[in-house]
Amino acid sequence: MFPNRPKTHNLKNDADFFPLGVNVMRRNINCLAIVLAAFVSLLGSAAPVAASLTIRISTDGGGTFTDYFNGTDDVSTGNILVNGYSVRVDANSAILGGAFISQNTVDVRKVSAATSVHLIVFVSQDGYLVPTTGTPGTLQSSLSGTSTVSTSISPTNFQSFADFTNTLFGTGGASTTLQPFTILPSFNNTTTAATTIASTPFSLTSALEINDLKVISGSFRFTGETSLIAATPEPATIFGAFVGLPLLGGFLWRRRKGAIMMG
């Protein structure tokens, strides 16, 4: 009766239109949730299993070692008097985004007539976690400080270790070395090494050695830092995921709708 009447489509009788639209939106929401969860996990969920930061120090070149541990992320030896020197080591650990950091400060001050000291300081913490193994990372060693000593002090060696067997004071896995240092009147150096976080949890350890320390007067301070920086997604990648997934869903929805109307 109406030969020229345009053909229309009754959406209520379309059994597969609405399910398609709903499924597309559900898939988008699920994808967004996964991306967001991964992003949050990479940035904030990695944390030590337990506070096990420990200082291990020797003032006789490795003949004897003494451990300092108080069950927190901040540990200090207090002032140690040895051969006319006052030695103090302070250590702390932190997690900033994808960076796992272990830092130590060594203060040495002459207090009386002094003889030679061979100082070795280890700082270690285990139980670091990353969301997934196989994550690329960068192990970094940094050593800096100042000195009021009138003569140079050398050699001074600083090493960093990332041990993926999670062994306290472990020296397996990735490592970096700064050596030797001549300290007068200030110093600052950094070295890095690419690695892969092969397993989790893992430990970080730093080792500072000052060989044949013998000065007439003055004091000096070392600040050593060992850090393992895990790769995280670029912000642009996350933004693209948030923007692109809804747009893709909208495109598919409109494409399906157009096909139905034309049919």
C-alpha positions as CSV (number, residue, x, y, z in Angstrom):
1,M,0.0,0.0,0.0
2,F,2.9,2.3,0.6
3,P,5.4,1.4,-2.1
4,N,7.7,4.4,-1.5
5,R,7.7,4.3,2.3
6,P,11.3,4.1,3.5
7,K,12.3,0.9,5.1
8,T,12.8,1.2,8.9
9,H,14.1,-1.2,11.5
10,N,12.4,-2.0,14.7
11,L,15.2,-2.0,17.3
12,K,13.0,-3.8,19.8
13,N,12.9,-6.8,17.5
14,D,16.6,-6.8,17.0
15,A,17.8,-9.7,19.2
16,D,21.5,-9.1,18.7
17,F,21.9,-5.3,18.6
18,F,21.7,-4.5,22.2
19,P,23.7,-7.5,23.4
20,L,26.5,-6.4,21.0
21,G,26.5,-2.8,22.4
22,V,26.5,-4.0,25.9
23,N,29.2,-6.6,25.3
24,V,31.4,-4.0,23.6
25,M,31.1,-1.6,26.5
26,R,31.7,-4.4,29.0
27,R,34.9,-5.3,27.2
28,N,36.0,-1.7,27.2
29,I,35.3,-1.4,31.0
30,N,37.2,-4.6,31.6
31,C,40.2,-3.6,29.6
32,L,40.3,-0.2,31.3
33,A,40.2,-1.9,34.7
34,I,43.1,-4.2,33.8
35,V,45.2,-1.3,32.5
36,L,44.4,0.8,35.6
37,A,45.2,-2.1,38.0
38,A,48.5,-2.8,36.2
39,F,49.5,0.9,36.3
40,V,48.6,1.2,40.0
41,S,50.5,-2.0,40.8
42,L,53.6,-0.8,39.0
43,L,53.6,2.5,40.7
44,G,52.6,1.8,44.2
45,S,52.1,-1.7,45.3
46,A,55.7,-2.9,45.3
47,A,57.0,-3.0,48.8
48,P,59.4,-4.9,51.0
49,V,58.0,-8.1,52.5
50,A,59.5,-7.2,55.9
51,A,61.8,-4.6,57.2
52,S,65.1,-6.4,57.3
53,L,67.6,-3.5,56.6
54,T,70.9,-4.5,58.1
55,I,74.3,-2.8,58.5
56,R,77.4,-5.0,58.6
57,I,80.6,-3.2,59.5
58,S,84.3,-4.1,59.9
59,T,87.0,-1.8,61.1
60,D,89.8,-4.2,60.7
61,G,89.7,-5.0,57.0
62,G,87.2,-7.8,57.2
63,G,88.7,-9.7,60.1
64,T,85.6,-9.3,62.2
65,F,82.1,-8.0,61.3
66,T,79.3,-6.6,63.5
67,D,75.7,-6.5,62.4
68,Y,73.2,-3.7,63.3
69,F,69.5,-4.4,62.8
70,N,66.4,-3.0,64.6
71,G,63.6,-4.2,62.4
72,T,62.8,-0.9,60.7
73,D,63.7,0.8,57.4
74,D,66.1,3.2,59.3
75,V,69.2,1.7,61.1
76,S,72.2,3.3,62.7
77,T,75.4,2.0,64.3
78,G,75.7,5.0,66.6
79,N,79.3,6.3,67.1
80,I,81.9,3.6,67.0
81,L,85.4,4.5,68.4
82,V,88.2,2.7,66.7
83,N,91.9,3.5,66.5
84,G,91.3,7.2,67.3
85,Y,88.4,7.6,64.9
86,S,84.7,8.0,65.4
87,V,82.8,6.1,62.8
88,R,79.0,6.3,62.4
89,V,76.9,4.6,59.7
90,D,73.2,5.5,59.0
91,A,71.1,3.5,56.5
92,N,67.6,3.7,55.2
93,S,65.5,2.2,52.4
94,A,62.6,3.5,50.4
95,I,60.4,2.8,47.4
96,L,59.5,5.7,45.1
97,G,57.3,4.6,42.2
98,G,59.3,2.0,40.4
99,A,62.6,2.8,42.2
100,F,63.9,0.6,45.0
101,I,66.4,2.5,47.0
102,S,68.9,1.6,49.7
103,Q,71.0,4.5,51.0
104,N,73.8,4.7,53.5
105,T,75.8,7.6,55.0
106,V,79.2,7.0,56.6
107,D,80.7,9.7,58.8
108,V,84.3,9.4,59.9
109,R,85.9,11.9,62.3
110,K,89.3,11.9,63.9
111,V,89.0,12.3,67.7
112,S,92.5,11.4,69.0
113,A,95.9,10.3,67.9
114,A,94.9,7.9,65.1
115,T,96.5,4.9,63.4
116,S,95.5,3.3,60.1
117,V,91.9,1.9,59.7
118,H,90.7,-0.4,57.0
119,L,86.9,0.2,57.0
120,I,84.3,-2.0,55.2
121,V,80.6,-1.2,55.4
122,F,77.8,-3.4,54.0
123,V,74.2,-2.3,53.9
124,S,71.6,-4.9,52.7
125,Q,67.8,-5.4,52.6
126,D,65.8,-8.3,51.2
127,G,62.2,-8.8,50.5
128,Y,61.7,-6.3,47.7
129,L,58.8,-7.1,45.4
130,V,57.8,-6.3,41.8
131,P,54.4,-7.1,40.3
132,T,55.8,-9.3,37.6
133,T,59.2,-11.1,37.0
134,G,61.1,-10.5,33.8
135,T,60.7,-6.7,34.2
136,P,63.6,-4.7,32.7
137,G,65.5,-2.6,35.2
138,T,68.5,-0.4,35.8
139,L,70.9,-1.0,38.7
140,Q,72.6,2.2,39.8
141,S,75.5,3.0,42.1
142,S,76.1,6.5,43.4
143,L,78.7,7.7,45.8
144,S,79.2,11.3,46.9
145,G,80.4,13.4,49.8
146,T,82.7,16.0,51.2
147,S,85.9,16.1,53.1
148,T,87.8,18.5,55.4
149,V,90.8,16.2,55.4
150,S,94.0,17.9,54.3
151,T,95.3,15.0,52.2
152,S,93.6,12.7,49.7
153,I,92.2,9.4,50.7
154,S,92.4,6.4,48.3
155,P,91.5,3.9,47.2
156,T,87.8,4.0,48.0
157,N,85.6,1.3,46.4
158,F,81.8,1.2,46.2
159,Q,79.8,-1.7,44.8
160,S,76.1,-2.4,44.4
161,F,74.4,-5.8,44.1
162,A,70.8,-6.9,43.1
163,D,70.5,-10.5,44.2
164,F,67.5,-12.3,42.8
165,T,67.8,-15.2,45.2
166,N,66.7,-12.7,47.9
167,T,69.7,-13.4,50.0
168,L,70.7,-10.8,52.6
169,F,74.2,-9.5,51.7
170,G,73.9,-11.6,48.5
171,T,76.3,-10.7,45.8
172,G,74.8,-12.7,42.9
173,G,72.8,-11.3,40.1
174,A,73.5,-7.8,38.7
175,S,76.3,-5.6,40.1
176,T,78.0,-2.3,39.5
177,T,81.3,-1.0,40.8
178,L,82.8,2.5,41.4
179,Q,86.6,2.4,42.0
180,P,88.9,3.8,43.1
181,F,88.0,7.2,44.5
182,T,90.4,9.9,45.5
183,I,88.6,12.2,48.0
184,L,89.7,15.8,48.2
185,P,87.8,18.0,48.9
186,S,84.5,16.6,47.4
187,F,83.5,13.8,45.1
188,N,80.5,12.6,43.2
189,N,80.1,9.7,40.7
190,T,77.5,7.4,39.4
191,T,77.5,4.2,37.3
192,T,74.6,2.1,36.0
193,A,74.1,-1.4,34.6
194,A,71.1,-2.8,32.7
195,T,69.5,-5.9,34.1
196,T,66.3,-7.9,34.2
197,I,64.4,-8.6,37.5
198,A,64.6,-12.3,37.1
199,S,62.6,-13.2,40.2
200,T,60.8,-11.6,43.1
201,P,61.4,-11.0,46.0
202,F,65.0,-9.8,45.7
203,S,67.6,-8.1,47.8
204,L,69.8,-5.0,47.4
205,T,73.3,-4.7,48.9
206,S,75.9,-2.0,48.9
207,A,79.6,-2.4,49.9
208,L,81.9,0.5,50.7
209,E,85.6,-0.1,51.4
210,I,88.1,2.5,52.6
211,N,91.5,1.0,52.6
212,D,94.3,2.2,54.8
213,L,92.6,5.3,56.2
214,K,95.1,7.4,58.0
215,V,94.7,11.2,58.3
216,I,96.3,13.8,60.4
217,S,93.1,15.8,61.2
218,G,89.6,16.5,59.9
219,S,86.5,14.5,59.0
220,F,84.7,13.3,55.9
221,R,81.3,11.9,54.9
222,F,80.3,9.3,52.3
223,T,76.8,9.0,50.9
224,G,76.3,5.8,49.0
225,E,73.1,4.8,47.2
226,T,72.1,1.6,45.6
227,S,68.9,1.7,43.5
228,L,67.2,-0.7,41.2
229,I,64.8,1.2,38.9
230,A,62.1,-1.0,37.3
231,A,60.7,0.0,34.0
232,T,57.2,1.3,34.1
233,P,54.7,2.2,31.3
234,E,55.0,5.7,29.8
235,P,52.2,8.1,30.8
236,A,51.4,8.5,27.2
237,T,50.8,4.8,26.9
238,I,48.3,4.8,29.8
239,F,46.6,7.9,28.4
240,G,46.3,6.3,25.0
241,A,44.7,3.2,26.5
242,F,42.1,5.3,28.4
243,V,41.3,7.3,25.3
244,G,41.6,4.7,22.6
245,L,39.5,1.9,24.1
246,P,36.3,3.9,24.5
247,L,36.8,5.4,21.0
248,L,37.2,1.9,19.6
249,G,34.0,0.7,21.3
250,G,32.1,3.7,20.1
251,F,33.3,3.1,16.5
252,L,32.2,-0.6,16.6
253,W,28.8,0.4,18.1
254,R,28.2,3.0,15.4
255,R,29.3,0.7,12.7
256,R,26.9,-2.0,13.9
257,K,24.0,0.5,14.2
258,G,24.6,1.8,10.7
259,A,24.5,-1.7,9.3
260,I,21.2,-2.4,11.0
261,M,19.6,0.8,9.8
262,M,20.8,0.1,6.2
263,G,19.5,-3.4,6.4
